[in-house]
Amino acid sequence: MSVPALSTDALVAGYERDLPIVRGIDFSVGIGELVVVLGPNGAGKSTLVKAIAGLVTIHSGAIRLGDRDITSAPAHEKVHQGLAFVPQTENIFTTLTVHENLLVAANILAKETRSRRISELYALFPDLAARPSLKAGQLSGGQRQMLAVARALIVAPSVLILDEPSAGLSPKVAADVFRTLKSINETGVTIILVEQNVKAALAIAHRGVILVDGKRRHEGPAATLAGDPIVAELYLGAHRAPPAVGA
């Protein structure tokens, strides 16, 4: 049996020890998988991925990246080990240009590889390549999200985690973001995606995991979850129409 790209074991995490938000989650993602984490508001989705990324206190349990225990590693060290995280907000430097944003992210790399890696990312994100001198704060919402993803990819991570990448975007722009994530996944990068846009996220995912009250409650193939009205009603906030009178 192959080692997962990333896994957690009985993970308990949160901002206060006596009020955990993530409550004993066992979670794993296979190498090359794209898994979407779903659930109602307050389910612990963002706290889970922030804990994995090293941004929320872990009270107990374990996190493994491949076969390495990274539970206690600080966030910057996890990046060096191949784990990249794109937060929902404040994920770019708005006063810097597109190119300067990439240069700052590339500082983690050996000096001789920085230019090559930035060139590779420009090839992956032609919209960014077309405007390297533009201040990031002048980009559209979708372009900002692409810049945030490009910054995360600068280190060629094995696992990429994104928290609500479609938040605040129009349906058309969000669709572009999801297409890009699918293309990145197809290059072999494992992706964990927290999303409220359930339909769009399941359309590109291999598998979905549903959290409720800080615990893993359900999971399954994305196509199965997308077509299951009971799952939608119980876990994702959808409601079936009431039965007809006399039914």
N, C-alpha and C positions, 0 to 999 in steps of 0.2 A: 504494500500500500504506500503510495507516494505521500511525502510530507506536504501539508497545506502551505500555500504561499503565506498565509497569516491565520493565526488562531488565537482565541481567548479561552481560558479555563476558569469557570466560576468567578468571572470578573465582577468586582464590586467597586463602584467609583462614584464620585460626586464632590460637591464643593464643601460639604460638612460631613464629618465622619458618622454622626448619628442620624443623618438624613440622606442616605445613598439614593442616587437617581438610577444608576445601573445596578441591578440587584441579582448578581450571580449568573451572568450570561456566559454560556458556552457558544462559541461562534467560530466558524472556519470558512475560509475561502480557498478554493483550489487554484493552482497555478494556471494563469490565463483566463480565469473566470471573471465575469462581470456580475456582481451581486448588488442588488438594490435593497436598502434597508428602509422599511416602510412602517407605518403605524400612526395612530392619532397624535394630535398635539400633546406634548408632555409625556410621550412614551419613553423618552430617553435616547432617541436616535442620535441627536447631535452630541449628547454627552458621551455616548459610547465611542463615537469616532474621535472625539477630542481626547478621550482617555487613552485610546490606542495611540494617538499622535503625540501624547505626552503633555497635553495642555490642561488636563483635569486630574485631580489627585486620585490615585488608585489606592483603595483601602485594603483589598485582598484579591487573590486570584493571580492569574498570570497571562502574559501576552507573548506570543512567539512569532517571529518573522522567519519563515522557513524553519530551520532547526535551532535558531538562536533565541534565547530568552531576552526580550527587550523590555520587560516589565518596568524596571527601575531606570532605564536609560532616559536621559533628558531629551527634549524634543530635537535639539540640533544634532545630537548623536544618532537619533533614529533616522534622520535625513541621510547622514553619512552611510548608514547601514542599508539604505534602499527603500525607505518609507517616506512618501511625499504626501502632504496634506494641503488641500485648498479650502480655506474657511469660507463661510458664506459672505462675510463682509471684511473690509480692510485687508484685501488680499493682493493689492498692488500699491505702488507709490504714485499717487496721482500728480504730484508736482514734478516727477521725473519723466523723461521721454520713454517711449516704448523700448528703445535700445538700452537706455540707462537702467531700466527695470531688469532687463535680461542680464546686463553686466553685473549688477548687484547680486543677482541670484547665482551667477556663474563664478563668483568669488570663492565658492566652496570647492571649485574644481582646480586641478593643476593648471598653472598659467598657460602651458603649451596647448591645452585642450579647449580653452574657453571659446576662442573664435570659431573653431570647428563646430562645437556644440551649438552655439548660437546660430550659425549658418544652417545647421540641420533643423533647428526649430523654425527658422524663417521659411524653410522649404515646407514644413508641416503646416504652418499658419501663414499663408500668402497675404491675408488681410493685414497682418502685423508687418510683414516684409515691405508692404506698400507704403507704410507710414512710420518708419523707425524714428524720425525726429519729432513726431507729434507728442505732446504732453499726454500722459496716460489719462489725465482727468478730462481730456477732450474726446476720448474714445466713446463709442456707443456702449450701451450695456452689454451687448453680446461680445463686442471687441474687448472690453475690459475682462470679461470672463475668460476669453481665449488667452489674453495676456497672463492672467492668473494661472491658468493651466500650463501655459508655456514655461512660466517661472518654476512651477513645480516639477516639470519634466526635465529641467536643465540638468539634473543629476542622473538622468536615465534610471529612474526608480524601478524596482521590481513590483511595488504595490503603490497605487495612486488612490487616495481617499478624497472624496469631494463632498462637501456639506451644502446641500441645496443649491446646485449650480444654476438652476433655472429661475431662482427667486427674483421677482421683479421684472422678468423679461417677457416680451410679447410672445404669443404662441409660435410665430414664425421664427423669431430669433432663438427661442428655446429649442425648437426643432433643429436648428443649425448646431447648437451646442451639443445636443444629444447625438447627432450624426458624427460630430468630431470625436466625442468620447468613444463611440462604437469603433471608429477607425483606429483610435489609439489602442483600444483593447485588442483589435485584430493584429496589431504588431507584436502582441505577446505580453503587454502590460496588464497585470491584474488590477481590477478596479472595484472599489467599494463606494457605492453611491447612496447618499441619503437624499431622499426626494419626497416632496409632497405631490408632485405631478405624477401620479401613480401610473396612469395609462402610458404616458410617454416613456417613463423609466422602465416599465416592464417590457415595452416593445423592443428595447435594446439589450435587456439583461438576460443572462442565462438562468438566474435563480433569484427568488425574492425571500427575504426574511422579515417577519413582522414582529415588532416589539409592542408590548402593552404593559404599562406600569413598570417599566424598567426590566422586563423579563421577555425572553424569546417565547412567543406563543404559537407561532405557526411558520412554516416555510415550505417551499416547493418550487418546481420549475416555473419560470416566469409566465410561460404560455398558459399553464394550468391556473395560476393565481389570477391572471388577467380575465379569465373566463368564468370565474367561480363567484356567483352572486352572494353566496353565503359568507365567503371570506370577506368580500367587500362590505357586507352589512355588519359583520361582527367586529372587524378589525380596522377598516379603513374609513368608516364614517358614512358609507352609503346606506340608503334605505330602500327596501322594496316597497312597491305600492301595496296598500292594504287589500286584503281579499275582497272580492265582490260580495255584496249581501246575499246570504243564502248559499255561499260556496262552501 
